[in-house]
Amino acid sequence: MNTLKAVIVEDSRLARNELKVLLKDFPDIQLLGEAANVDEGIELIHSTQPDLLFLDINMPEKDGFDLLEALDEVPVTIFTTAYDEYAIKSFEYNALDYLLKPINTKRFAKAIEKVRSQFEQVPHSSSSEDGKILHEHSQLFIKDGEKCWMVRLNEITLFEINGNYTQVYFEQNKPLIYRSLNQIEQKLPDSHFFRANRQQIINLNHIKSVVPWFNGKLKLTLQNGSEVEISRRQSADFKNKLSF
């Protein structure tokens, strides 16, 4: 398989060295750099755009979850921790895997096999076809109160304004994120998402049915049962996009 780019964000120098030694047995994983805290980690990830992130959970001042929340797109993530209670919590975030420190060699090899399998199923792409920041397989970190998720962009059905927040619909979940719909729209690939009206952006792959509506509008039913009106202004663009 192709070489995967990786970074380490870990406050312990000994733990970083341990990971680097373990990675020497896996030539298809290229280590691009390491960071000792969250702020350095964010800068490193922005500059290198890694495929894989080894992330310590419990760090001073800011923890690993704070780092994920600061990213527009989250790499495939393996948490590293010395604390069992964090390991359980990490699965609420849908991390690919977690490793307890000190890291067992066989356990590390199993985690790398999971990484390889993940990239065989979902090939990596650095950007969407239309040049936007995100592509359909981009992984997002979403936090709403104490609940957190990692969700792929193609799993999201709808973005909708809710007061000063944007509500994100995927599966049975509807968390709120503190980002404007306009901010989100600027990053979404045009090939998969469409601004239906001032309030909503839809995933074109999640449309179940389309019917004519009043005053030149269109009415959509999405796969999750949501009904969305395409404004008259947007209807012509929508028809052209889907070759109606």
N, C-alpha and C positions, 0 to 999 in steps of 0.2 A: 504494500500500500504506500501511498505518498507520505512524505515526511510531515509530521505534525509539529506545529510550533507551540512551545509551552513557556509559561512563566511561573515563578514561585513568589507568593506573598506570605511571609512568615517572619515573626519578630525574633525568633530564636536563630542565632547564627549556626548553632550545632544542628538544629532541625533542618535548616536550609542545606547544610553540607551533607546531611544524611540523605536527603532527597536527590542531591546531585550525584552522590555515589550510586544510589539505586538506579538512576536514569542511565548510567553508563552502559548498563546491560540491554538498553533498548535504543539502538541507533536510529530507529524511525521516529523518535521523539527528540526534537531539537530544542534545547533550552536557550531561550533568547535573553533571559535576564532574571533578576531577583530583586525583591523589595522587602524592607524590614517593617513597614507600617502601611496603613490604609492609603494615606495621601500619596506616598511613593508608588504604591501599587496601582492606583488609578492612573497616575502619569505614565507608568510603565505599560499598562494595558492599552492606553490610548495611543502610545507611540509604536507599539509592536503588533497590535491586533492579533493576539495569540488564538490558537484553536483550543488550547487546554490550559486550565488554571488550577494550580495546587494552592489552596487557600486555607490558612490558619483561621480558625473561628475566633479564638479568644486572644485578642491583642489589646495593648493599652490604649486608652482614650477612645478609639473607634474599633469595632470588631469587624469580622469578615462580612457580616450581613450588611453593615453600613457601606462597605465597598461595593457590594452587588447592587445596592439601591442607587448608587451614584452612576452606574453604567447604563448607557442606552441599549447596548447589546451585551449579553453575558456569554463568555466562552463556556464550553463544557467544563464543569467544575468538580473537582475532587476535594472535599474538605479534609483537613488534617487537624487533629485535636488530641489533647492529652486527657480530655474529660468525657466520660461516657455520656453524661446528661446532654452534652452538646451533640453527640453523635445521633441521638434519637431526634433531637430538634432539627437536625440538618435534613432529615428525610421529609419533614414538612415543607422544606424548600425545594424538594425534588432534585437534589444534587445527584450527579451520576453515581457517586460513591463517597465513602468517608474512610479515613485511615486513622487508627489510634496510634499515638506515639508512645514508645518507640515503634517504628513501623516494621512489621514482619516482611521478610523478603518475598515469601510466597503470596502473602496477602497483597503486596504491592503489584506483583505480576498479574494477579487476578483483576485488579483495578485497571491496569493497562489494557488487558484483554477487553474489558468493558468499553474502554475508550475506542479501541480499534473497531469493535462491533458497532458502536454508535456512529462512527464516521463512514462505515460501509453502508449502513442503512440510510443515512442522511449526508450526502456529500457536502463538503464545506464550500461556501461561496463567500467571497470577501465583500461583495456588494450586490445590490439588486441590478437587474438588467437596465433599469432606467436611471441608474446612477444615484439612487437614494441610499441613505445610510443602511437601511434594513433590507433584508430579502426574506422570502417566505419561510425559510428555515431558521431565521434568527431567533435566538432564545432571549426572552425578556424576563427580568426580575420584577415582580409586582408585590408591593407591600401595602396592606390595609389593616391598620391597627396591629394586632399581634399575629395576624395571619399573613403568610407569605407564599408565593408560588414562583416557580420557573415555568414559563409557558412558551411554546413556539408560536411565532406570529401566525402561521397558517391554521392554528387552532382557535384563534380569536374570531368571533363572529361579527362583533359590533363594538364600535366606540361611540359613546353618547355623552353629551354635556349634562352634568348634574350640578347645578349651582356653580361654584368655583372649581369644581373637580370634573374629571372625566371618568365615566363608568366603563369598565372593560368587561365584555361578556365572553366567557369561554366555558364550555361544558355547563355545569350548574352554578358556576361562580359569577359574581357581579361586583368585584372589588372596585373601590374608588381610588384614583391616583391624582396627585396634585400636579397635573400638567394640563395645559389648555389643549383643546381639540386642534387648534391651528398648529401648535408645536408638534403634536403627534403626526398630523397630516404631512408636514414637511419631511418626515423621515420614512413614511410608508411607501412601499413600491406601488406605483400607479398600475402596474399590471395585475395586482390582486386586490387593491382597495379603492373605493370610490366615495367621494363626498356626496352623499345623497341629498343633504339639505344643510342648513346652518347648524343643526343640532347633532347630526349623526354621520359616521363613516362606516360603510359596510364592507365585509369581505365578499368579493364577487363569487368566490367558490362556495359560499354558504347560502346562496340564493336557492330557494325551493320553488317559488313561483312568482310570476309577474303578470299583473292585470292592469288595463287602463283604469284611470281614476278621474276624479272631477277636475275640470278646468285645465286639461292637458297634462295633468300629473300622472304618475305611475304608482302603483301600490305593490310592494314586495312582501312576500312572506319568507322569512329566513328559516334555516333548518332547526333553529332552537324555538321556533314558534313566534318570534318577534315580527311585528308588522311595521314596515317603514315606508313612508311616502317619499318618492323622488319629486323634488320641487319642479315646477314647470320649467324653470330656468335650466335645471340640470337634466331634464328628461331627454332632450335632444343629444346631449353628450353621452348619456347612458346608452341610448339606442345605437349611436355610432360605435361606442366601445364594444358592445356586444353584438354588433352587426344585425340589429333588428330591422 
